[in-house]
Amino acid sequence: MQQEEPPLLVLQFSDLTYTVHKKISRWRRCFRKPTAVVASSATAAAMAMPPPPHSRLLLDHVSGEARDGEILAVMGPSGSGKSTLIDALAQRIESLEGRITLNSTHVSNRLLRSISAYVMQDDLLFPMLTVKETLMFSALFRMPRIQSTAKKRARVMHLLDQLGLVQVADTIIGDEARRGVSGGERRRVSIGIDIIHDPLLLFLDEPTSGLDSTSAYMVVRTLQKIAKTGSIVILSIHQPSFRILGLVDRLILLAFGQKVYGGPPAELHTYFHSFGRPVPQHENSTEHALDLIQELHNSQGGVKQLVEFCNFWIATASKRGSARILVGSTDVRGAISASISRGKLVASRPSSAFMFATQLSSPRHHRPKKTNNSHSQESDHDTKLSGADMVCKFANPWWTEIRVLAIRSVMNIKRMPELFLMRLATVLFTAFLLATIFWNLDHSPLGIQERLGFFAFAMSTTFYTCADALPVFLQERYIFMRETGHNTYRMSSYVLANALIYVPFLAVLAMSFVLTVWWAVGLAGGGSGFLFFFLIVWASFWAGNSFVTLLSGVMPNVMLGYTVVVALLAYFLLLSGFFIARERIPKYWLWFHYLSLIKYPYEAVLINEFQVEGPCYESGSQILFGTPLASLSPTLVSEMLSLVSSTSALLNTPYANMSASSCILTGPDVLIAKQITELTKWQCLVITLAFGVLFRFLFYAVLRFSGRNKRE
């Protein structure tokens, strides 16, 4: 009889324990009802101790193994710890006790991310992309750049055939508003984007949830084909049918965090018969297991007796000859090398891939002799590398990631043009409204007030119209977490692509706004003034978009985000210098004045408008404007000016010999009156752009801090 060849990879886990603690808050402790006085000193000492925190044991010393070429299914009733065990094996839990090894070697988090994939229970996909486009973008991200686009396209076509998605390759994914592929097809697409790079380990959290029996069977059958290519497939499943159970190689049955069975599904009948509760005829063994677990849970002893019998069953498995523990044929480095040689992974050093495959093809390989050539020295150095060094952390450089992310974003925007067109319509309508209200402003004291109001409203509007960027990341948050959870691309690449993709669209909005209001309102500055006005409006859109993007990374939902955006922008406008001069702002709020996003664009457009020499905004005949004497006749005003200007106190001042036609208020005088003398308009432009860069950097910091896809 031919001896069975041991598997290449074996993932073993032992005594996995995970406890969730829920501590009593200090507030509740302070208002806890006082207890009665105790007589016993021992009791008093016990009460003096702080109460133990409430805790719940989600995993209780769970052990088992999974082998390449097989499917390991984790089954149990709701709340039994199925998803928790999957998260534990995928190293998505922080405070986990126990040991997880790959071929008896500890698996680092970096190595596991590179050689594994995790498929969540929810299908997180872009609804406007087709099935083929979704898989192609995944291939561009996950497959290394040394492979040509033709090979990546061939891999996508092969995967479409493997997943049974050829007929719907050009159909969009769809969502609640747009009809797309079916639920089973969407689930297979979710699996496909995570196996595009042929991972060695594939974790799936209830991949058959919400599917009919036929679709669920097709999904598990696809997973069986994936396992046969040399992967370890570990999935959680609630209640598999008889057909699905026939596709599973190994089964772990959990009950309230404890293991009550581990082994082939075919031995369930024998297992329960030995326990004294045989499976009735014509009844599914898994249904019988779930019913028995619930029955024992409601009994006095609970599931303890079944857990103890499971331990006895595993201990006596060698005597029955049904549960042999196999160890991988090589260490983890050799296993990865074999995977590289068969094209399942790409090494971080492609030139050394074949060297690894040949030297580590057996557990005890001999080290090559040192020679003087550089190739031998490189090989000798590479033999000392760990398994994590043999696999790239990221498949592509950052510029490739940015390019692919930008292409995907543009494609999503093109498929949903109504979003950008609605924002463009809002900007154009606002500009049209301002143009018709502030039509052809004159150079008068009243015109100064109207220009100040126009600029204050115009610059604040550029920030308010950026609020539409808030739901963009909120909708993509979980897709982003899924893709970065297994090093699909760098977080920095996502932030840069997200920033660059908005630049041309914001330029279109800025130019549309400027073209509508510039000549209609009658703004000053000529060609250079028009260009600067466009730049500052563009910079304002950029800073506002970056500010809203930062808030989208902090806020948990859209409604709360809109509330915070509107409130903060209102505060920025209040302290921008339009409603109250800087010297009149209380000192304890002056810091907020310098942090106001609207302050710098507002001052920039005022400098651009009023620094031009020539226009006179107030003549001698208008000197009484805004006073109770404004209704005096021009003759009386001229006589008053002659009398006042002839006094000795005004002889050596610009107001000497003042007449009704004299100019007493120019554009620079307006800037001095508004205390806009600290910065130039170009400095204000640079500060506005810097605000946008700062907010993008803070957005990246928020993603780094909150983007960890792990349980706390």
Secondary structure, 3 states (H helix, E strand, C coil): CCCCCCCCCEEEEEEEEEEEEECCCHHHHHCCCCCCCCCCHHHHHHHHCCCCCEEEEEEEEEEEEEECCCEEEEECCCCCCHHHHHHHHCCCECCCEEEEEECCEECCHHHHHHHEEEECCCCCCCCCCEHHHHHHHHHHHHCCCCCCHHHHHHHHHHHHHHHCCHHHCCCECCCCCCCCCCHHHHHHHHHHHHCCCCCCEEEEECCCCCCCHHHHHHHHHHHHHHHHCCCEEEEEECCCCHHHHCCCCEEEEEECCEEEEEECHHHHHHHHHHHCCCCCCCCCHHHHHHHHHHHHHHCCCCCHHHHHHHHHHHHCHHHHCCCCCCCCCCCHHHHHHHHHHCCCCCECCHHHHHHHHHHCCCCCCCCCCCCCCHHHHHHHHHCCCCHHHHECCCCCCHHHHHHHHHHHHHHHHHHCHHHHHHHHHHHHHHHHHHHHHCCCCCCCHHHHHHHHHHHHHHHHHHHHHHHHHHHHHHHHHHHHHHHHHCCCCCHHHHHHHHHHCHHHHHHHHHHHHHHHHHHHHCCCCHHHHHHHHHHHHHHHHHHHHHHHHHHHHHCCCHHHHHHHHHHHHHHHHHCCCCCCCHHHCCHHHHHHHHHCCCHHHHHHHHHHHHCCCCCEEEEHHHCCCCCHHHHCCHHHHHHHHHHHHCCHHHCCCCCCCCCCCCEEEEHHHHHHHCCCCCCCHHHHHHHHHHHHHHHHHHHHHHHHHHCCCCEC
